[in-house]
Amino acid sequence: MRTDRKVTLFLGALLLSYQLLALGGHQYSIDGALTFQAARVLLAEKTLHFDPPLRWGNKYYWTSKYGIGMTIAYIPFLAIVQLFRPDLIHMQFDSKLPYDWNLMRNDLYLYCSSVNPIIVVVTGILLYQLALKTGLSRKWSLVTSLVACLASPYSVYGRYDFAQPFVGLIVVVAILLIRRASESESVLQWFYPGLAIAYGVSIRPDFVMFVPWFLLLGYWMRRSSVFKNLLVMCLPMIFSGIVILMFNYHKFGSFLNFGEEIIKARPSLRRLIGLLVSPGRGIFFFFPLVCLTVSGLLSLAKKRKWEAMAFAGIFLTQLFFYSLWHGAFGGWCWGPRFLIPVIPLLVLCCIHSAAEHYSNPARRTLFVGLVVLSWFLTVNGILFDFVPFYGRFYEGWGALKGTKEHFLMRASPIMSGWSFSPSVANYDLFFLKQIAAKNIAAIATTFSLLTILIASACRLPYLLKESEAK
């Protein structure tokens, strides 16, 4: 048990140092800016409305149109900043400007930009625990966490300001809590996965589409008193639903107004194919390791068939749901943004395939090659800012509309968005830019984070050997 705690500690240190080194330090989307500014006004002014409104382009925003869950996640970080820099909490923006870039780049967000990196780190730690629960060894469970948080699009999104990493964390938490409840005799244990799922819905209302799979997983894994258990699990979801409707009314004047149209029921084969294999958004392009998903599901089903069925259901539900929506490709973003929440589960499945077939030289070579290629592609999302890339692209190809551009190689950042430079200041990394500016504190911090990263990476193999010896 002590060794497991040490593995968790050093794993967390490795992932956190890596995520902080990859920090961008600025906002990447108006979606993220609205969510963050909603947290600021909630803390500073005890309201969810912007007065004066925030402007971006020709649109004026009087409130955030996104779920309250991600906004709440910023509050503890903002509260700490308020203690030392209360002036930042009351910042103002010029609504006369079509684009006030202070909305995207400001010190207040910089001090709070570790939210998503921390979310990714916690996901990695819990994914390690979930991998153990599904029958993987400590070594392969560690590989699962490292691949998900170092070599997948999920790791890239730790540096951005989108809510999808948080949704991915809640998916992992809910599954872990369902497993824990199924192993307990206490009915109260079923309340906790329901609470996690309820919070997931508060982050993004479309999280509700996962609820049937969580309920089915709970039903499959616990036969005695099953309906009482599931009823307890549903109680916080019902309460959360009521609270969300009340927030809707407070923000938009209507209980059923969720801020944006979630879905237009217009099936599109182009969107479905685009989410899978388009150069601009396809998950197979941005994360080649998913080629092993089907094999991994079959391997997982031999040990934990209920989890295999639930994981497959969650992924397919996410995929088909967004293939219906007109905004399936997520606007200006890097890769398959709306599939980010299911990537930790996909990685877990792929590692099950690798663990089962690793003794086969050809399968081993394939797995290692796919992991290396996946990591190389994540470098694109870490080093280069996708915002100016798409700005240049749409300026030159403004006539392209809808989904067509995502099928063009030149529209893909991993195909034409590489721009290596001898100057470190040109890379979208906060600490590198500060080092280029000869910031002594940034140099010391970078050196410390690199030391922690290397020390943790060197220590983990010894801990695994120690655990195997026992």
N, C-alpha and C positions, 0 to 999 in steps of 0.2 A: 504493500500500500504506500509506504514511504517513497519507493522508487517511482510509482505512478505519479505521485505529487511532484517529484523532481522533474520527471519528463514533462509534465504539464507546465511547470514553472519555466524551464528552459525553452520549451516550444513557444510559450507566450512571449518570452523575451526576444527570441529570434524573429517571430512574426511582427512584433511591435516595432523593433528596430528597423526591419525592412520596410514596413509600411510608412514609418515616419521619414525615412530616407527618400521614399518615393513621393512625399507630400508635394502637392502643387501649391497650396496656400491661397488659392483664389477660387471664386465660383466659376462654374462652367455653363450654367443654364439659368434661364429666368425661372424655371421650375424650382431649382434649388434656392435661388435668391429669395423668391416669395416665401418659401417654407422657412428659411432662416429669418427673414425680416418679420414674419409672423411671430416667431419666438421672441424676437427683440421687443416688439411692441406689447406682447403679452406680459413680459417681465417688467418693462419700464412703464407702461401706460395702462396695464390691466385691461386690455382690449384686444380684439382680433382684427380690428379695422385700421387701415392706413389713412391718416389724415395729416397732410395732403396725400393724395393717392400716389402710388408708384407707377412710373411710366416706362414702357419698353416698346420702342417703335411707335406705332399708332394706337397701342392699347394702354388703357389706364386700369390699374388694379386697386380696388378699395379693400380687398382682403385676399388672403391666399386661397386659391381654389383647390388646394390639395389637403389630404388627410391630416388630422391633428397629431397623429402618433409621431411622425418625424419631427414636427415642431417641438413637441415635448422633450424629445431626446436632446435638443440643444440647450434647454433651460438650465441644467446644472452647470454647464460650461460657461454660459452667459452670466450666471450668478457669481461664479468665481471671478470673471473679468470685471464685473460690476464693483467688486470689493476693491480692486486696484485701479481700474480705469473707468469710473462712472461716467465720464464725459463721452465715451464711445457708445454707450447704450442709447443716448439721445441723439444719435446722428441723423442728419437730414439729407434728402436728395432733391435735385432740381427737376421738377416735373415739366419744366419748359423745354428741357433737352429731350430729343427723341431717344437718345441713348446716354444716360449718365453712367459712365463706366465705374464710378465709385460704388455703384450698386454691386458690381462684380469683384472689384479689388479694393478691399478696405481692411484695416487692422483688426476690426472686430471679428470678421469672419476668419481671418488668419489665426487668431487666438483660439477659435472654436473649430478649426478645420480638422482636428484630430478625431472628430466624432465617427466618421465613416472608417478611418483606419482602425479605431478601437473596435468597432462593430465587426470588421473583418477578422481581427485577432481573436475575439471571443468566439466567432463562428468556427475558426480553425481549431480552437481548443475543444469546443463541444463536438465538432465533427470527428476529432480523434476519439472522443468517448463513444460517439455513435458507431464508429467503425468497429471498436472493440465489441460493442453490444451485438453487432451483426455477424460476429464470428471471425473477424480478421485478427491476426497476431498484432502485437505491439508495433513491430517493424512496419507492417503494411498499413496499420492505422496511422502511424506517423507519416508514411508516404502519402496517404490520403489527404491529411491536413496540409502538408507541404505543397502538394500539387495544386490543391484548391486555392491556397493563399499566396503562392509564389508564381505559379505557371498557368493561370487560367484567367479568363475575363473577370471572374469574381474578384481576383486580387487587384486588377486594374481599377475597378470601380471603387476601391477603397480610397482613391485619391480624388474622386469626383464628388459632386454634391447631390447625387440622385438618391432616391429612397430604396432602390432595389436591393442593395446589400442588407439593409435592415430587414426587409421582407425575407430574404434568404436566411438570415439568422433566426427569425421567428419560426420558419419552417423546420429548421434543425431542432430548435428548442421544443417545439410542439411534439415532434416525433420522440425525442428523448423522454419527455414528461409522460407521454402515453405509455412508453415502455416501462417507465418507473411505476406508473399507476397499475399497470397490468401485473406487476410483480408484488404488489402490496395487497394486504387484506383491508386496508382503510378506504372507504368510499370517498373520503375527503381528498385523497390523492388525485382523483379525477377532476377536481376543481381547477388544479393548476394548469393542465394542458388547455383547458377551456379559457383560462385567463390569458394564456399566451396567444391563443388563436384570436381572442377578442381584441387584443392589442394589435395583432397583425391586421385586422380589419380596419382599425383606426389609422393605420399607416396608409393603406390603400384599400378602398372599398372592394376592389376586385379580388382581394384576398379571400373573400367569402366563397369563391369557387373551389377553394381547397377544402372547405369544411366537410363536404361529404366524404372525402378520402380520409380525413382524420377520424371521422366518426366510424367509418368502415374499419379502419385500422384498430380502433378501440374495440369494436365489436368482434373482430377476428381474433384479437389477442386475449380477450377475457370473456369467458363463457358464463361464469356464475354472476348473478345479479347484474347482467349486462345492461338492461334497460335503466335500472337505477343509476348505474355508473355513468351511462351516456347522458342521462337527465342532469346529473350534477355537472357534467362536462359542459352542457349547453347553457347552464344558468348564467355564467359570466358573459357568454356570447349574446344572450338576450339582453342583458343589462347594457352591454357595450353598444348593441344596435340602437337602443333607446337613446343613449347618450350621443351617439353619432347623429341621429336624426335631430336632436335638440341643437347640436352644433350647426347642422345644416340650416336650421331655421334662424339661428342667431346670425349666421354669416350671410345667408342668401335670401332669407325671408320665406323659405319653403323647406318643408321636411325632406322632400324627395329630390332636392337640388344638391348634387354632390360636387358641384363646381365645374365639372366638365362632362361632356357626354361620354360615358364609359364605353358604349358599344353601339355600333350601327350593324344590325343583323344582315350583313351583306357578305356572304362567303366569297372568298377570293383565293383562287389557286395561286395567283401570282404572289400574294402576301405569304401564303403558307410555304411556297417554295423559297421565297426570299428569306424568310426567317431561318431556313435550313441551309441553303447553298448559294445565296447570292454573295458576290464578292464584297458588297458594302455592308451587309448585315447578317449573313448566314453564319450560324454557329459552327458549321463544319469548317468554314474558312478561318474563323477567329479562334477556334479551339478544336484542332484536329483530333485530340484524344477521344472526343465523343464517338469516334468510329467504333470504339469498343463497348458502347453502351448496351447494345442488344446482347452481346456475349456476356457482359457483366451482369445484366439482369438475370440471365439464365444461370450464371454461377451463384448469384445471391439467392435465387429461388431454391437452390438445393439446400441451403442452410436456413433461410428466413423467407419463406414464400410470401408471407403476409406483407412484409416490408417491400419485397420486390414488386408485388402487385400495386401497393400504394405509391411507390416511387414512380412506377410507369404511369399510373393514373394521374399523378400530380403533374408530371412533365407533359403528357399528352393534353391534359386539360389546359395548361398554360399555353401550349403551342396553338391549339385549335381556337381557344378564346381570342387570342390576339390576331389570329388570321382573319377573324371577323371584323376587327376594328379598323377604322380608316387610318388611325395613327399607329399602326402595328410596328413601324420601324423606329418610333421613338424620337423623331425630329433630329436635331443636331446632337449626335452622341457618338460613342465609339462602340461599334459592334452591336450584337443582339441585346440591347438594353433590357427588354422585357423578358428575356430568358435568363437573366442573371440570377434571380431568386432560386432557380432549380439547379444551377450549376454545381453546388456542393453535393447534391444527391447524385447527379450524373457522374461526378468524380468518384464518389464512393462505389458506384456500380462498376466503373471502368477499372478501379483498383481490384475489385473482386475478380474480374477477368484476368488481370495481370497476375494476381497471386496464385490463381489456379493453374495457369499455363506458363508460369515463369521458367519452369525446367525445360521447356521447348525452346531451342536456340532461336528459331525463326520468330516465334511469338515474343520472346524476350527482346529481340532486336527491334521488332515492330513497336513494342510498348515504349522502350527507351527513346526510340526515334520520334515517336509522337509527342512524348513529354518534352523533349528538347525543342522540337518545332513549336509546340504550344508556348513554351517559355519565351522563345525568340519573338513570337508574335506579340506577347504581352509587353515586351520591351517597347514596341511601337506606341502602345497606349500609355506607357509610363513616361517616356522621354519627350513625346511630341504632343502639343496641344491640338486637339481636333477642331477647335473653334476657328482659328485662322485657316486651317486646311479647307473646311467646308465654306468659309467665307470666300476664299479664292476660287473654289470650284463653282459655286453658284453665281459668282460675278461673271465668270466666263461662260457658264452654261445655264444661264437663268431661264432659258426656255423649257428646260426639263421640269416636269411636274410629276407629282404622285410618287409612284414606286419605281419608275423606269430607271432612274439614275443609279439605284443600288445594284443593278445588274451590270454596270459598266466597271471595268477594271480601274479606270482612272478616277472613279468616284470612291474607291476603297482606300482608306488610310493605310492598310497593311500592304497594298499593292503600289500606291504612288505617293504615300504620305511620309516617306523616309527622307530626312533632310539632315544628314550628319554635318556637324560643324566643328572646327577646331576650338571654337570658343564655348566653354561650358555654360556661359550665360544664355546661350540660345536654346538650351534644353529646358523643358517645362518642369524643373525641379526647384523648389524653393531654396533648399540649402546650397545647391550648386550656384544659383544666382547670387546668393549672399556671399559665398566664397569668392566668386568673381569680383564682387564689390569690396573684398578684403574685410569682411565682417568677422572680427576675432571670435565673437560668441558663436557664430555659425560654424566656424572652423572647428572650435572645440567641441561643439555639439555633434557635428558630423563624425569627428574622430571617435567620440564616445559611443555613438550609435554603431559605427563600424566595429569597434572593439566588442561590444555586446553581441552583435550579429555573429562575428567569427567565433567568439568564445562559446556561444550557445550551440552553434553548428558543430563545433569540435566536441562539446560535452555530450550531446545527445546520443551518438553511437555507443559511447561507454556506458551510459545509463541503460540502453537497450540490452547490451551484453550482460550487464549486472542483473537485469530483470529476468533474462533467459536462464542465467545460471541458477537463479532461485527456483 
